[in-house]
């Protein structure tokens, strides 16, 4: 019997058309990060109707419903064929995807959305702030990382969703949770997943890393509102019902170690941890506090140098 990885490789090869290299929606972005972010990984059932169909360094989630599939995030363009192969390896077809949800409009999570929307026929759903970026393929100056972000293929069919709005498909309800900070339009998603009578609240959370490029400063007076919203995000995730946490980059929440344990033994399920969201929020709130202190310190040094103090 062929190994799971062999099956994935065969499916990926079969799913990739000869003209894929000339497909503008699949043109590689940041190929130097491929080894880190696009490590091939067999799809896996996390709990109940919740699966991962992405990579070693990027989580792409899938929710099974009685009326089709919900896909969360699109990864990089050059990873689209592997995502589609992973969906097929679970016994589904890309055309079964009825909704595509976006966490954040950065190329590593949104670069593949245009191709996936085209291939599945499903609309992409994001916050209003993120929808503007997805339609243009470019971040604006309100994004802390704008200065170092490459463009990605624009997404034609994007529906904006409000914080707290619910989506329903085949008996599954997914709730949009605004979590701005890493990007102004970051959105996390939460739903209920069950195995028999055993149910869990699942959260697919956007990144919380306080990264910034160029001259952007979270501590600048002009960014006071954005900083306050980042603080609100930490508090919101800390108090959120959360039995299973999946983060866009698995390393941000110990996802690689949990997945390795899950593949060895599903009982007890290593992803079930009611404190996971609180720990995630507290970890990155501390990082954000350090970032603010460093910015203030550097600003004082610059001011002293300017005045000759």
C-alpha positions as CSV (number, residue, x, y, z in Angstrom):
1,X,0.0,0.0,0.0
2,X,1.3,3.4,-0.9
3,X,2.0,5.8,2.0
4,X,-0.2,8.8,2.5
5,X,2.5,11.1,1.2
6,X,2.7,9.1,-2.0
7,X,-1.0,9.3,-2.5
8,X,-0.9,13.1,-2.0
9,X,2.0,13.4,-4.5
10,X,0.1,11.4,-7.1
11,X,-3.0,13.4,-6.6
12,X,-1.1,16.6,-6.8
13,X,0.6,15.6,-10.0
14,X,-2.8,14.6,-11.5
15,X,-4.4,17.8,-10.4
16,X,-1.8,20.1,-11.9
17,X,-2.5,21.0,-15.6
18,X,0.4,21.3,-18.0
19,X,-0.2,25.0,-18.4
20,X,0.0,25.6,-14.6
21,X,3.3,27.4,-14.9
22,X,1.8,30.0,-17.2
23,X,-1.3,30.4,-15.1
24,X,-1.1,34.0,-13.7
25,X,-3.1,33.1,-10.6
26,X,-0.6,30.4,-9.7
27,X,2.6,32.5,-10.2
28,X,4.8,31.9,-7.2
29,X,5.2,34.6,-4.5
30,X,8.1,34.5,-2.0
31,X,9.5,31.2,-3.3
32,X,12.3,31.5,-0.8
33,X,9.7,30.8,1.9
34,X,8.3,27.7,0.3
35,X,10.4,25.3,2.3
36,X,9.3,26.9,5.5
37,X,5.6,27.6,4.7
38,X,4.7,25.0,2.0
39,X,6.1,21.8,3.5
40,X,3.8,19.0,2.0
41,X,1.5,17.6,4.7
42,X,-1.3,14.9,4.3
43,X,-4.7,16.2,5.2
44,X,-5.9,15.3,8.7
45,X,-9.2,15.3,10.6
46,X,-8.7,17.4,13.7
47,X,-12.1,16.9,15.3
48,X,-15.5,16.1,14.1
49,X,-16.2,18.0,10.9
50,X,-12.9,20.0,11.1
51,X,-9.9,19.2,9.0
52,X,-6.6,20.7,8.0
53,X,-5.7,20.6,4.3
54,X,-2.7,22.9,4.2
55,X,1.0,22.7,4.9
56,X,3.6,22.3,7.6
57,X,4.0,26.1,8.0
58,X,0.6,27.4,6.9
59,X,-2.8,26.1,8.2
60,X,-5.6,25.8,5.7
61,X,-8.8,24.6,7.4
62,X,-11.8,22.8,6.0
63,X,-15.3,22.3,7.5
64,X,-17.5,19.5,6.2
65,X,-21.2,20.2,6.2
66,X,-24.2,18.3,4.7
67,X,-24.4,20.9,1.9
68,X,-20.8,21.2,1.0
69,X,-17.5,22.4,2.3
70,X,-16.2,25.6,3.9
71,X,-12.5,26.5,3.2
72,X,-10.6,28.8,5.4
73,X,-7.7,30.7,3.8
74,X,-5.9,30.2,0.5
75,X,-2.1,30.1,1.3
76,X,0.3,31.1,-1.5
77,X,-0.6,30.8,-5.2
78,X,2.0,28.0,-5.8
79,X,0.3,25.9,-3.0
80,X,-3.2,25.9,-4.5
81,X,-2.8,22.6,-6.4
82,X,-1.6,20.9,-3.2
83,X,-4.6,22.3,-1.3
84,X,-6.9,20.9,-4.0
85,X,-5.1,17.6,-3.9
86,X,-5.5,17.4,-0.1
87,X,-9.3,18.0,-0.5
88,X,-9.5,15.2,-3.0
89,X,-7.5,12.9,-0.7
90,X,-10.3,13.3,1.9
91,X,-12.8,12.0,-0.7
92,X,-14.2,15.4,-1.7
93,X,-13.8,17.6,-4.8
94,X,-12.8,21.3,-4.9
95,X,-16.2,22.0,-6.5
96,X,-17.7,20.9,-3.1
97,X,-16.3,24.1,-1.6
98,X,-19.2,26.5,-1.3
99,X,-17.6,29.2,0.9
100,X,-14.1,30.5,1.3
101,X,-13.3,32.5,4.4
102,X,-10.3,34.8,4.7
103,X,-8.5,35.6,7.9
104,X,-6.1,38.3,6.7
105,X,-5.2,40.0,3.4
106,X,-1.5,39.1,3.3
107,X,0.0,37.2,0.4
108,X,0.9,34.1,2.5
109,X,-2.8,33.6,3.5
110,X,-4.6,35.3,0.6
111,X,-2.3,34.7,-2.4
112,X,-4.1,31.6,-3.4
113,X,-7.7,32.9,-2.9
114,X,-8.2,34.1,-6.5
115,X,-7.3,30.7,-8.0
116,X,-9.3,28.8,-5.4
117,X,-12.3,31.0,-6.0
118,X,-12.0,30.4,-9.7
119,X,-11.5,26.6,-9.4
120,X,-14.3,26.1,-6.9
121,X,-16.8,28.7,-7.9
122,X,-17.1,29.7,-4.3
123,X,-17.3,33.3,-3.1
124,X,-14.6,34.7,-0.7
125,X,-15.8,36.2,2.5
126,X,-13.8,38.7,4.6
127,X,-14.1,41.8,6.7
128,X,-14.9,45.1,4.9
129,X,-11.3,46.3,5.5
130,X,-9.8,43.1,4.2
131,X,-12.2,42.9,1.2
132,X,-10.8,46.2,-0.2
133,X,-7.3,44.8,-0.1
134,X,-8.3,41.4,-1.6
135,X,-10.1,43.1,-4.5
136,X,-6.9,45.2,-5.3
137,X,-4.3,42.6,-4.3
138,X,-2.4,45.4,-2.4
139,X,-2.3,46.5,1.2
140,X,-2.8,50.1,2.1
141,X,-0.7,52.4,4.4
142,X,-2.8,51.5,7.4
143,X,-1.2,48.0,7.3
144,X,1.8,47.9,9.6
145,X,3.7,45.7,7.2
146,X,2.7,47.4,3.9
147,X,6.3,48.5,3.1
148,X,7.5,44.9,2.7
149,X,4.4,43.2,1.3
150,X,4.4,41.9,-2.3
151,X,1.1,42.1,-4.2
152,X,-1.0,39.0,-4.9
153,X,-3.7,38.1,-7.4
154,X,-6.8,40.3,-6.9
155,X,-9.9,38.4,-5.9
156,X,-13.0,39.2,-8.0
157,X,-15.8,37.8,-5.9
158,X,-15.4,39.1,-2.3
159,X,-18.3,39.5,0.1
160,X,-17.8,41.8,3.1
161,X,-19.0,40.5,6.4
162,X,-19.5,42.3,9.7
163,X,-18.1,41.4,13.1
164,X,-20.4,38.9,14.8
165,X,-22.2,38.0,11.6
166,X,-23.0,34.4,11.1
167,X,-22.8,32.1,8.0
168,X,-24.9,29.0,7.8
169,X,-24.3,26.0,5.5
170,X,-25.6,22.5,5.9
171,X,-26.4,22.7,9.6
172,X,-23.0,24.4,10.5
173,X,-22.9,28.0,11.8
174,X,-19.6,29.9,11.5
175,X,-19.3,33.3,13.3
176,X,-17.0,36.1,12.1
177,X,-14.9,37.5,14.8
178,X,-13.0,40.8,14.1
179,X,-9.5,40.5,15.4
180,X,-7.6,43.6,14.0
181,X,-4.0,44.3,14.8
182,X,-1.7,42.3,12.7
183,X,-3.7,43.8,9.8
184,X,-6.6,46.3,10.1
185,X,-9.0,43.8,8.6
186,X,-7.9,40.6,10.3
187,X,-10.9,38.2,11.0
188,X,-11.0,35.0,13.0
189,X,-13.7,32.4,12.7
190,X,-15.4,30.2,15.2
191,X,-17.8,27.2,14.9
192,X,-19.0,24.2,16.8
193,X,-17.7,20.7,15.9
194,X,-19.0,17.5,17.4
195,X,-18.1,13.8,17.6
196,X,-21.3,12.2,18.7
197,X,-22.4,13.9,21.9
198,X,-18.9,15.4,22.4
199,X,-18.8,18.9,21.1
200,X,-16.1,21.6,21.0
201,X,-15.9,25.3,20.1
202,X,-13.3,25.6,17.4
203,X,-11.5,28.9,16.7
204,X,-9.4,29.5,13.5
205,X,-7.5,32.6,14.6
206,X,-5.7,35.2,12.6
207,X,-2.1,36.1,13.3
208,X,-1.4,38.3,16.3
209,X,2.3,39.1,15.8
210,X,3.0,42.8,16.2
211,X,5.2,43.1,13.1
212,X,5.8,46.4,11.3
213,X,7.9,47.6,8.4
214,X,9.5,50.9,7.4
215,X,8.6,53.9,9.5
216,X,5.3,52.4,11.0
217,X,5.1,52.8,14.7
218,X,2.3,51.3,16.8
219,X,3.1,53.9,19.4
220,X,2.7,56.9,17.1
221,X,-0.2,59.2,18.0
222,X,-1.7,58.6,14.5
223,X,-2.0,54.9,15.3
224,X,-3.5,55.2,18.7
225,X,-6.8,53.8,17.5
226,X,-5.2,50.9,15.8
227,X,-3.2,50.1,19.0
228,X,-6.4,50.2,21.1
229,X,-8.1,47.8,18.7
230,X,-5.1,45.4,18.9
231,X,-5.6,45.5,22.7
232,X,-9.3,44.7,22.3
233,X,-8.4,41.8,20.1
234,X,-6.2,40.3,22.9
235,X,-9.0,40.7,25.4
236,X,-11.6,39.3,23.0
237,X,-9.6,36.1,22.3
238,X,-8.8,35.7,26.0
239,X,-12.5,35.5,26.9
240,X,-13.7,33.6,23.9
241,X,-15.2,30.1,24.2
242,X,-12.4,28.1,22.7
243,X,-11.8,24.3,23.1
244,X,-9.7,23.9,19.9
245,X,-7.4,26.6,18.6
246,X,-6.1,26.6,15.1
247,X,-3.8,29.5,14.0
248,X,-2.9,30.6,10.5
249,X,0.7,29.7,11.2
250,X,0.7,26.5,13.3
251,X,3.9,27.5,15.0
252,X,2.2,30.4,16.7
253,X,0.2,28.0,18.9
254,X,2.3,24.9,19.1
255,X,0.3,23.3,16.3
256,X,3.1,21.2,14.8
257,X,3.7,19.4,18.1
258,X,-0.1,18.9,18.6
259,X,-0.4,17.5,15.1
260,X,2.5,15.1,15.6
261,X,0.8,13.8,18.8
262,X,-2.6,13.5,17.0
263,X,-1.1,11.4,14.3
264,X,0.3,9.0,16.9
265,X,-2.8,8.8,19.1
266,X,-6.2,10.6,18.8
267,X,-7.1,10.0,22.5
268,X,-6.8,12.2,24.3
269,X,-7.0,14.7,21.4
270,X,-4.0,17.1,21.9
271,X,-5.8,19.9,20.2
272,X,-8.5,20.1,22.9
273,X,-7.3,22.7,25.3
274,X,-9.9,25.2,26.7
275,X,-7.0,27.6,27.7
276,X,-5.4,27.7,24.2
277,X,-7.0,31.0,23.1
278,X,-6.2,32.7,26.4
279,X,-2.5,31.5,26.2
280,X,-2.3,32.7,22.6
281,X,-3.7,36.1,23.4
282,X,-1.5,36.5,26.5
283,X,1.7,35.4,24.6
284,X,1.3,38.0,21.9
285,X,0.0,40.8,24.1
286,X,3.3,40.5,26.0
287,X,5.1,40.7,22.6
288,X,3.0,43.7,21.7
289,X,3.9,45.4,25.0
290,X,7.6,44.8,24.4
291,X,7.2,46.2,20.9
292,X,5.6,49.4,22.2
293,X,8.4,49.8,24.9
294,X,11.1,49.3,22.2
295,X,9.5,51.9,20.0
296,X,9.3,54.5,22.8
297,X,12.9,53.7,23.8
298,X,14.2,54.2,20.2
299,X,12.2,57.4,19.9
300,X,13.8,58.8,23.1
301,X,17.3,57.9,21.8
302,X,16.5,59.6,18.5
303,X,15.2,62.7,20.3
304,X,18.3,62.8,22.6
305,X,20.6,62.5,19.5
306,X,18.7,65.3,17.8
307,X,19.0,67.7,20.7
308,X,22.6,66.7,21.6
309,X,21.5,65.5,25.1
